[in-house]
């Protein structure tokens, strides 16, 4: 069987799949803080019978240009991944915690890392190139890598199945909206642009991340507060939370009032800014795709909240001939499927 472990900063999810990719067992725990994380992770992994395991798969968010396709976990590779923690501080450190915990508990079981960036490895040069001096971009690997790729690819293929058309013959825009949020333009089965960039900080306004801001603001913050404090501000204190003080969408909607009455002006502004940023990207991706057959919402805020979809789609006349779906993602299934196709047992 294949165990897939998906460790995020706020949750730990795992599923045990048989060779038919059927779920035999699964578990999910919310994590209140990093102090609880290792304890809860240990508790969850102790529920799994080691004798059933053949392979273990992990979602890893950032592999930069070092890791792209599914990769065997070795001590050398763990060291290389740890060196990338600063690029995805809300993700990679927790992904690696999961890998190390499995090494301790399931000794000798082969582990595979599957990367969120894989779906974007063939982004066209025009979309992945930053307008920086060429020698600097090459030296530091500055380019658009994109994230949530496992989710974007999974729900896009599900959408193609729903309309009964080949994945490689339609244009799709996928919106993964959760604590982190990103949008991807998919043309003929290939991602041609995506909102997140060199790190998961670029793009949409998110729950605690600023998304697209003037780089001059970042320079001002570094000058005033220093690098480490600036990282915390942009990753953990900005976005929706920065505007209204609350970083959970359900609570923001409660603050706004139902059905969308202006009870809390800051909360309403935060919600409006969040929705506005999504609309801008959808419009831009319609333009570069030359039209869109399907618009897909996924994630806890995307497929999970109808009000979000309604607000995003309101007054978007370009959606007139576009099919709109809410599809729950299944990153664990997608990871298990990739591992089976790669046939790491050989």
Residue pairs with C-beta under 8 A, 6 or more apart in sequence:
1 16
1 17
1 18
1 19
1 24
1 52
1 53
1 54
2 16
2 17
2 53
2 54
2 55
2 56
2 57
2 336
2 339
2 340
3 14
3 15
3 16
3 17
3 48
3 53
3 55
3 56
3 57
3 102
3 106
4 14
4 15
4 16
4 17
4 56
4 57
4 58
4 59
4 332
4 333
4 335
4 336
4 339
5 12
5 13
5 14
5 45
5 56
5 57
5 58
5 59
5 98
5 102
6 12
6 13
6 14
6 58
6 59
6 98
6 331
6 332
6 335
7 13
7 41
7 58
7 59
7 94
7 95
7 97
7 98
8 90
8 91
8 94
8 179
9 31
9 34
9 90
9 91
9 94
10 30
10 31
10 179
11 28
11 29
11 30
11 31
12 27
12 28
12 29
12 31
12 37
12 40
12 41
12 44
12 98
13 26
13 27
13 28
13 332
14 26
14 27
14 28
14 44
14 45
14 48
14 332
15 23
15 25
15 26
15 332
15 333
15 336
16 23
16 24
16 25
16 26
16 48
16 52
17 23
17 24
17 332
17 333
17 336
18 24
19 340
21 333
21 336
21 337
21 340
23 333
24 52
25 47
25 48
26 332
27 44
27 47
29 40
29 43
29 44
31 37
31 40
37 94
37 97
38 97
38 101
41 97
41 98
41 101
42 101
42 105
45 101
45 102
45 105
45 106
46 105
48 106
50 105
50 106
50 109
53 106
53 109
54 109
54 110
54 345
55 109
55 110
55 111
55 112
55 339
55 344
55 345
56 102
56 106
56 109
56 110
56 111
56 112
57 70
57 111
57 112
57 113
57 114
57 335
57 336
57 338
57 339
58 73
58 95
58 98
58 99
58 102
58 111
58 112
58 113
58 114
58 335
59 95
59 114
59 116
59 150
59 331
59 335
60 67
60 81
60 92
60 95
60 96
60 113
60 114
60 115
60 116
61 88
61 91
61 92
61 95
61 115
61 116
61 117
61 147
61 200
62 84
62 87
62 88
62 91
62 92
62 115
62 116
62 117
62 145
62 147
62 199
62 200
63 71
63 81
63 84
63 113
63 115
63 117
64 84
64 87
64 117
64 141
64 145
65 141
65 143
65 145
66 80
66 84
67 77
67 80
67 81
67 113
67 115
68 115
68 117
68 118
68 121
69 115
69 118
69 121
69 342
70 112
70 113
70 114
70 115
70 118
70 338
70 339
70 342
70 344
71 77
71 112
71 113
71 115
72 110
72 111
72 112
72 113
72 344
73 99
73 103
73 110
73 111
73 112
73 113
77 113
78 96
78 99
78 100
81 92
81 95
81 96
81 99
81 113
82 92
82 96
84 92
85 92
85 93
85 96
86 231
87 198
87 199
88 147
88 199
88 200
89 231
89 235
90 180
90 200
90 235
90 236
91 200
95 113
99 111
99 113
102 109
102 111
103 111
110 344
110 345
112 339
112 342
112 344
114 150
114 334
114 335
114 338
114 339
115 149
116 146
116 147
116 148
116 149
116 150
117 145
117 146
117 147
117 149
118 149
118 150
119 146
119 149
119 150
119 152
119 153
119 184
119 191
120 128
120 144
120 145
120 146
120 149
120 184
120 191
120 194
122 190
122 191
123 144
123 146
123 191
123 192
123 193
123 194
124 192
124 193
127 144
127 192
127 193
127 194
128 143
128 144
128 145
129 137
129 143
129 144
130 137
130 142
130 143
130 144
130 197
130 198
132 142
136 142
137 143
142 198
143 198
144 194
144 196
144 197
144 198
144 202
145 196
145 197
145 198
146 182
146 184
146 191
146 194
146 196
146 197
147 180
147 182
147 194
147 196
147 200
148 176
148 180
148 182
148 184
148 196
149 184
149 191
149 194
150 331
150 334
150 335
151 174
151 176
151 298
151 299
151 329
151 331
151 334
152 174
152 176
152 182
152 184
152 186
152 191
152 194
153 191
153 334
154 329
154 330
154 331
154 333
154 334
155 174
155 176
155 296
155 298
155 327
155 329
156 167
156 172
156 174
156 184
156 186
156 294
156 296
157 167
158 296
158 327
159 172
159 174
159 294
159 296
159 323
159 325
159 327
160 166
160 167
160 170
160 172
160 294
162 294
162 323
162 325
162 327
163 170
163 293
163 294
163 323
165 293
166 189
167 189
168 188
168 189
169 188
169 189
170 188
170 293
170 294
171 185
171 186
171 187
171 188
171 289
171 290
171 291
171 292
171 293
171 294
172 185
172 186
172 292
172 293
172 294
172 295
172 296
173 183
173 184
173 185
173 186
173 282
173 285
173 286
173 289
173 292
173 294
173 295
173 296
174 183
174 184
174 186
174 296
174 298
175 181
175 182
175 183
175 278
175 282
175 295
175 296
175 297
175 298
175 299
175 302
175 312
176 182
176 183
176 184
176 298
176 299
176 302
176 329
177 204
177 278
177 297
177 298
177 299
177 300
177 301
177 302
177 308
178 207
178 299
178 300
178 301
178 302
179 206
179 207
179 208
179 247
179 300
180 196
180 200
180 206
180 207
180 209
181 195
181 203
181 204
181 205
181 206
181 207
181 211
181 278
181 299
181 301
182 194
182 195
182 196
182 200
182 203
182 204
183 194
183 195
183 203
183 204
183 278
183 281
183 282
183 285
184 191
184 193
184 194
184 195
184 285
185 191
185 192
185 193
185 194
185 285
185 288
185 289
186 192
187 289
192 288
192 289
193 285
193 288
194 203
195 202
195 203
195 204
195 281
196 202
196 203
197 203
200 209
201 209
201 210
201 211
201 234
201 235
202 211
202 212
203 211
203 212
203 281
204 211
204 212
204 274
204 277
204 278
204 281
205 211
205 239
205 240
205 273
205 274
205 277
206 239
206 240
207 239
207 240
207 241
207 247
207 248
207 249
208 235
208 236
208 237
208 238
208 239
208 240
208 241
208 242
208 247
209 234
209 235
209 238
209 239
210 234
210 238
210 239
210 242
211 239
211 277
212 277
213 234
218 230
218 234
221 229
221 230
221 233
221 234
222 230
225 233
239 247
239 274
240 246
240 247
240 249
240 252
240 270
240 271
240 273
240 274
241 247
241 270
243 266
243 269
243 270
243 273
244 252
244 255
244 264
244 266
244 267
244 269
244 270
245 266
246 252
246 255
246 267
246 270
249 300
249 301
249 305
249 308
250 305
252 267
252 270
252 271
253 271
253 305
253 307
255 263
255 264
255 266
255 267
256 262
256 263
256 264
256 267
256 268
256 271
257 263
257 264
259 307
260 307
260 311
262 268
271 311
275 308
275 311
275 312
278 312
279 312
279 316
282 295
282 312
282 316
282 318
283 316
283 318
285 292
286 292
286 318
292 318
292 322
293 322
293 323
294 322
294 323
294 324
294 325
295 313
295 319
295 322
295 323
295 324
295 325
296 324
296 325
296 326
296 327
297 303
297 308
297 309
297 312
297 324
297 325
297 326
297 327
298 326
298 327
298 328
298 329
299 329
301 308
302 308
302 309
302 326
303 326
303 327
303 328
303 329
304 328
306 326
309 324
309 326
313 319
313 324
